[in-house]
Amino acid sequence: MNLVVLSACVVEASAVRYTPAGLPAIDLRLEHASDIQEAGQKRQVKATVKTVALGSLAERLAQLPLGSLWQFSGFLASPRNSKNVVFHIQDFQQIS
């Protein structure tokens, strides 16, 4: 199963672009920070994640204010001819 759920702040957002098929798309950069238990020890975790969203979701994500905290869910995939991983957002909700 390829399912990722991540709480993160939006720190960068590109302008909405359109795929060759005409779908709206947006690239975001998210930053995550948390404390996790690993091997019985508390560990501070920080990560910056490249993300992409398509369709009406891209248009909704374009309205998010930078610095706002959200919970994102989606999947991981590597773009063609790349070894890097990109988080594909499929849903999001604001963290209260």
C-alpha positions as CSV (number, residue, x, y, z in Angstrom):
1,M,0.0,0.0,0.0
2,N,1.3,3.5,-0.9
3,L,-0.5,5.9,1.5
4,V,1.1,8.9,3.2
5,V,-0.6,11.2,5.8
6,L,1.5,14.2,6.7
7,S,0.9,17.3,8.9
8,A,2.9,20.1,7.4
9,C,3.1,23.9,6.7
10,V,2.9,25.2,3.2
11,V,6.2,27.1,2.7
12,E,6.2,27.5,-1.1
13,A,3.6,27.3,-3.9
14,S,4.1,27.7,-7.6
15,A,1.5,29.3,-9.9
16,V,-1.2,26.9,-11.2
17,R,0.0,25.4,-14.5
18,Y,-1.8,23.1,-16.9
19,T,-0.7,19.6,-18.0
20,P,-0.7,18.7,-21.7
21,A,-4.1,17.1,-21.0
22,G,-5.4,20.4,-19.7
23,L,-5.6,19.5,-16.0
24,P,-4.7,22.2,-13.5
25,A,-1.5,21.3,-11.5
26,I,0.4,23.0,-8.7
27,D,3.8,22.3,-7.1
28,L,4.1,22.9,-3.4
29,R,6.9,22.6,-0.8
30,L,5.8,21.5,2.6
31,E,7.7,21.5,5.9
32,H,7.0,19.0,8.6
33,A,8.4,19.0,12.2
34,S,7.4,16.6,15.0
35,D,8.7,14.5,17.9
36,I,8.6,10.8,17.3
37,Q,9.5,7.8,19.4
38,E,12.1,5.6,17.7
39,A,13.8,2.6,19.3
40,G,12.5,3.8,22.7
41,Q,14.0,7.3,22.3
42,K,12.4,10.6,21.6
43,R,13.6,12.1,18.3
44,Q,12.9,15.4,16.6
45,V,12.0,15.0,13.0
46,K,12.1,17.7,10.3
47,A,11.5,17.2,6.6
48,T,10.9,19.3,3.5
49,V,8.8,17.5,1.0
50,K,8.2,18.3,-2.7
51,T,4.5,17.8,-3.6
52,V,2.2,18.0,-6.6
53,A,-1.6,18.1,-6.9
54,L,-3.9,17.9,-10.0
55,G,-7.4,18.9,-11.0
56,S,-9.7,20.9,-8.8
57,L,-7.5,20.0,-5.8
58,A,-4.7,22.1,-7.4
59,E,-7.0,25.1,-7.6
60,R,-8.0,24.7,-4.0
61,L,-4.4,24.4,-2.8
62,A,-3.5,27.5,-4.7
63,Q,-5.6,29.5,-2.2
64,L,-3.8,28.2,0.9
65,P,-1.8,30.9,2.8
66,L,1.9,30.3,3.1
67,G,2.8,29.2,6.6
68,S,-0.6,27.6,7.3
69,L,-0.7,24.1,8.9
70,W,-2.6,21.3,7.2
71,Q,-2.9,17.6,7.1
72,F,-2.3,16.2,3.7
73,S,-2.9,12.6,2.4
74,G,-1.8,11.0,-0.9
75,F,0.9,8.8,-2.3
76,L,4.6,8.8,-3.3
77,A,5.9,8.5,-6.8
78,S,9.0,9.2,-8.8
79,P,8.7,11.4,-11.9
80,R,9.9,10.0,-15.1
81,N,13.7,9.7,-15.4
82,S,14.1,10.7,-11.8
83,K,15.2,9.0,-8.6
84,N,13.6,11.6,-6.4
85,V,10.2,11.0,-4.7
86,V,7.3,13.4,-5.0
87,F,4.3,13.4,-2.7
88,H,1.1,13.5,-4.8
89,I,-1.6,15.1,-2.7
90,Q,-5.1,13.6,-3.0
91,D,-6.8,15.3,0.0
92,F,-6.2,17.9,2.7
93,Q,-7.8,19.4,5.7
94,Q,-6.9,22.2,8.1
95,I,-5.6,21.3,11.5
96,S,-7.4,23.1,14.3
